[in-house]
Amino acid sequence: MARLVRWTALTAAAALLTAGCSGGSSDEDKDDGGRSSAGPSAVAPSGVPKALASQTLDWARCKGTDDAPAPDGDWRCATLKAPLDWSDPDGETIDLALIRSRASGDDRIGSLLFNFGGPGGSGVSMMPSYADTVSSLHERYDLVSWDPRGVAASEGVRCRTDEAMEAAESVDSTPDTPAEEQAYLEDAADFGEGCEKSAGKLMAHVSTTDTARDMDLMRHVLGDAKMHYFGISYGTELGGVYAHLFPKHVGRVILDAVVDPSADTMGHAENQARGFQRALDDYLESTGQDPAQGSRKIAGLLERLDEEPLPTSSPGRKLTQTLALTGIVLPLYSESGWPALTSALEAAEEGDGSELLALADGYNERDPSGRYGTTTHSQRVISCLDDKQRPTVEETKKLLPRFEKVSPVFGAFLGWDTAGWCHDWPVAGQHETPEVSAPGAAPVLVVGNTGDPATPYEGARRMADELGKDVGVVLTWKGEGHGAYGSGSDCVDSAVDAYLLKGTVPKDGKVCS
């Protein structure tokens, strides 16, 4: 099962892979609506070779793919060249895929760069479908996103075939016997080997720090003296790392659905166990159930599935315990998904696993033909390079009772994930926690949602504290779902818009209910 920190609310999952990007086009394809880039900014990144710093982006009409047609409207795509190894910027380069829609009005502020999370999410695919959510910002900003290194059109990694992905669904993610433990760890090691074969030398150069340096090159080539940025979920960690590396280049930065930068591997797992249980409790209360009793009922269903998977309407596939848990997770990302969760749980209790399987497939990016997306592949390659911790099975087992106390439904899965996610990984990790302190940076607006399941609210305050005094400013929404902006709060949307459009910084601690 993929790590749950991914930004995959139901609306986002439905919108994945809506657009493609490639170079090499006809003269008609190269039309940029008569509005070309202003060229590189005067604030150049340090240590970047002149050939890369002075490159011109060749904006062209985006290309469709086998998965989705090209986006409508004035979306244009381009390719940015960046160093493969930022410690050797004069060496080999890689290509990064970008997408942009120019500001619709005359009073343009600059580019607003988006990262939608993951790590491993495709910004090229997601940006056009998110444009309606940020339509109030489009008049004054170019909307820009990209596929980070190792993701999708930017030298994306594929660690397994679709057939191997489906076969791995039968591996028990909460092993109960020595044989199941061995199968679980062998599967993890096999995944890492596949990633190494696919990524090659890129595997050691897809860290969040590498991508933050790519962002500063991107800022310069796009023509912006300051980085205006909107990061969601993992994108908040990326934004914090950027602010630490380039505090003087920070412009107007929004961090929404905030990853706790102070948490290590075990801390993240415990945070998520608490966050998803909290969201599940809220869901159960909304249906008139006692959260404790409802959780015990769901935990009982998962235990039965561990012994005997349920039949489904998908030929040759059954609903396993792991798939059921994944199916429960997805609708918790958005309150709008709660009715689907009710229907799926009722069907499972009656012996039909089809609806929970369909939800799990949505989370795992599996289409009806059996093809899987690659977000999970890129996510693992990036996060295992970032994280130097490699908890052992013995360490995990000691903490399982604590995880299960935090969440009787999600605790065991998230506990075991700490041992399996980067087990026997081919490349060493870089740090225990990311460095996000940014003394001297402009104010960064950190938006936390009290009902966020994947990035619990407490992470917002910790991010603000680590960014530093007079930098991190917290805006709280008492709501449900992963992320706050565009989720139904006029208070949140107005505060974010005022900050991005006018530079008005809300009072630290402002609460939207």
Beta strands, then each sheet from edge to edge (+ up, - down):
strand 1: 60-61
strand 2: 76-83
strand 3: 93-101
strand 4: 110-115
strand 5: 141-146
strand 6: 227-232
strand 7: 250-256
strand 8: 310-311
strand 9: 318-319
strand 10: 444-451
strand 11: 472-480
strand 12: 510-512
sheet 1: 1+ 2- 3+ 5- 4- 6- 7- 10- 11- 12-
sheet 2: 8+ 9-
end
